[in-house]
Amino acid sequence: MTEARARATAGWSYGAPYDIYDHPSWERMKEERWGLTDPAVRELEFVALLDDDDALAGFLRFMPRGLHPSVGLGLRPDLCGRGLGARALEQLEQEAVRRWGSVTLELSVRTFNE
């Protein structure tokens, strides 16, 4: 995940009830110390998901905390609801295997999130 790709998430805005995932401006993200804005955290925890044109389609996040690594994923707002979740989870699984081999992952999903 390059800084340019991380910056591309600035301003991502989702409709309710998904607006809890909105990204503010890059400057505000930096002020609030979002992981995406820290080069060391980006390198360690984030992976860019790219579309067929190599544009940022979303990201994966691997947080090695606790007993099992915690994972997260985010899709660009205009791509949500298009059935790409399975493809994103496939890439998440491949990256987890590359990083740790066989491992149990923890994924938290809000109950309203389809």
N, C-alpha and C positions, 0 to 999 in steps of 0.2 A: 504494500500500500504506500504509494508515493504521497508526498505532501500535496501535489497537484490534485491527485484523486481524492485525498481526504478533504481538501478545500471544496471539491465539487459537491460534497454532502451538505455544505453550509447552505442554509435556507430550505433544505428539504422540508416539505410541509404536507402532512397527511390530513385527511378529513376525520372528523369525529367518528368513533371514539379513539381512533388511532393517532390523534394529534399529540398524545403523550410521547410519541416517538419523533416529533418535530425537531429539527436541528436549527439552532439560531445562526446568526452570522458567524463567520470565522473569527472575527475579533471577540465576540462574546464567548464563543467556544474556548478561545485561548484564555480569556479572563477567568472563566469557570473551570479551567484546567481539564477539559475533556481529553480522554486518552488519545483521540484522533489527532490532537494538536501537538502531542509530544513525540518527537522522532523515535526515541527509544521504545516507548510503548507501542507505537505504530509498527515498528519492526518486529517486536516480540509477539504482539497479540493480534494484529489485523492482517487480513488477506483481502485483496480486491476481487470482486466478482465482475467479470467483464462480459459484455454482450458480443455478438458476432462481429461488430465493428470496432472492438477493443475500447468501447466507451464504458465508463463505470456503470454497472447495473446494480451494484450493492456491495456489501462487505460481510465478511465473517470475522468474528472475534473469539479468540481463545484465551481464557483467563485461568492460568494455572493456580487455582486457589482451593484450599481444602482437600478433601479426600479424592474428589474427582474434578478434572478440569471442567470449568463452566464455559459454555459456548453461547454465542448469540449470533444473530444474523439480521441484516437489514437490507431491504430492497429499495431501489429508487421508487418514489411514490407513484410515478406513472406506470410502473411495472407490477404493482400490487394487484392481486385479484386475477392474474392471468395464468394461474396454474404453474408458476415457476418455483414454488416452494420445494417440490420434490427434487428438482435439479439442484437447487441451492443446498439442500440437505445432503445430496450425493457428493457435492464438492466439499462440504463440511466434513463428511465422513472420510473422504480421501485425504484431506489435509490432516485430520486427526491421526489417521494411520501413519502418514508420513512422519508426523512429529513424535508419536508415542508408541506406535505399533498397536497392539490390542489394548484398549483402554475403555473404561466406562466414562461416559460424558454426562454432564448435567446441563439440561436445557430447561429454562423456566419460560413458560408461555402464559400470558394473561388469558383468563377464561374467555374474554370477548374476542380474542384474536382468532380469526378464521384462517 
